[in-house]
């Protein structure tokens, strides 16, 4: 696997309602040291996309990301398959301009993050932990390339 860039989900993957998820800073430090170009694609029901971007930039994790894309999602659609996240991923993939096989997608939602990766031919890591760990992969989402419970496990993969 020849990964050049990684697109992370934010909420539930790197950060949650309690703050930074354990191992996030160490993982991003590791990724930067390995020379990976890093990005975030995130949807939010609690704030505008611009507010989320500013929150990420002002966090201690913000310095790691070359590009951050965010949009607001109507809270009533949080459990629906929508194209909002896919459009964010598309913009970042276009920005990086690498083949899909060289851009890893890492997230905690099978029907958003893993589904996109599967449909577009990206390697993926499903972080099966937290609020959405019960959302198992299926025929619609496809299978992740890797599954981890803890962010520290990702360093052994990439």
N, C-alpha and C positions, 0 to 999 in steps of 0.2 A: 504494500500500500504506500503510495507516494502522495501524502497529504501536504498541501501547501497553505491551505486556509481552513479555518474552523468557524462555523456560524453557531453561536450558542443561543439557546432560549434564555430568557432572564428569570421570570417568575416561576418558582418551583425547581429551577435548575441551578441557578447561581445565587438567588436571593428569594426569600419568602417573607411572610408577615412578621417573622421574628428577626429579620435581618439577613446578613450574609450567611449562606449555607456553608457548613463545615467543609473545609478543603478547597473552597472556591479560589481564594487568593493564591494558595500554593499551586493549584492546577494552572491558573492563568500565568503565574510566574514561570512555571515549567514550560508552558506552551510558547511564551515569548522567547525564552532561552533557546528553545529548539528552532526558532525562526518562523513559526507559524504566523500568518496574518490572521487577526481575530476580528470578529464582528458579533453583533447582537441583533436578533430579530425578535421583537416582543409585541404582544398585544396586551391591552390593559382595559379593564372595565371600571377602574377606580379614578382614572385621571385622563387627561388628553395625551395624545402621543408625544407632543412637545414637552409636556410636564414629565413624562416617563423618561424621555431622552435626557432631560436636565438632571433628573434624579440619578440616573446611571452615571452621567458624566461627573457629578459631584460626589459620587461614592468612591471609596478607595479602589474599587475595581475598574472604574471608568477609564483610567489611564492606559489600560491594556488594549482597548478597542480602537481600531482604525475607522470603523464605521458602525453607527447605531441607527437602526430603523425601528420605528414604533408607530402604532396606530391604536385608536380607541375602538373597542368592540362593545356593542350593546350588551349589557349584562344578561339579557334574556336569551342570547345566542351562545353563551359560554360553553354549552354542552352540544352544540351543533357543529357540523362540518361546514366551515365557511372558507372562502378563498382569501380572506384578509391576510393571514400569516403567509400564505403562499406568495402573494404579491410582494411582501417585504423580503422574503427569501429571494425571489426573482431579481429584485433590485440589487441586492448584495452580490448575488452570483454574477450579474452583469458587471458590477463594479470591479470585482476581483478578476474577471475575465480568464478564469482557469477552466479546464474541463471539469465536468461534474464529479468525475472519479477522484479529483484532487481537492475537493471541498467537502469536509466532514460536517454533518449536521448533528448537534448534540442537544437533546431536549427531554422533557418529562411527559410530553403528551403524544401518545401514539397516533391519534387521529389528526394531529396538526403537524408535528415535527417529523415523526417517522413516516407518516403517509407521504409528505412532500418528498422526503429523501428517496423513498422507494419509487415513487412515480417519476422522479427526475433523474434517477440513477446515481445518487450520492451515497457514499458510505455513511452510516449513522450509528449513533450510540444512544440508546434509550436509558435514561436515568430513572429506574423503576423504584422510586422512593417518594414519599410524601403524599400529598392530597390526591394525585391521579395515578398512583401505583396500581390501582384496580383496573385501569383502562388497558386491557390486554390487547396485543396485536391480533389482527384478524385478516380475513381476505381483503377487506377494503383498505386497511392500513399497510399491509405487507409486514414482513419481519424486519426488525432492526439488524444491522450487521453485528452489533454487540449490545449486550444488556449489562448494566452495572447497577449496584445499589448505592454505592458511595462514589463521590467525585474522585477520591484518591485512586480508585481502580482504573480510571481513564489513563493515568500516566503510564500504566503497564501496557496499554493498548496502542497508544500513539507514540 
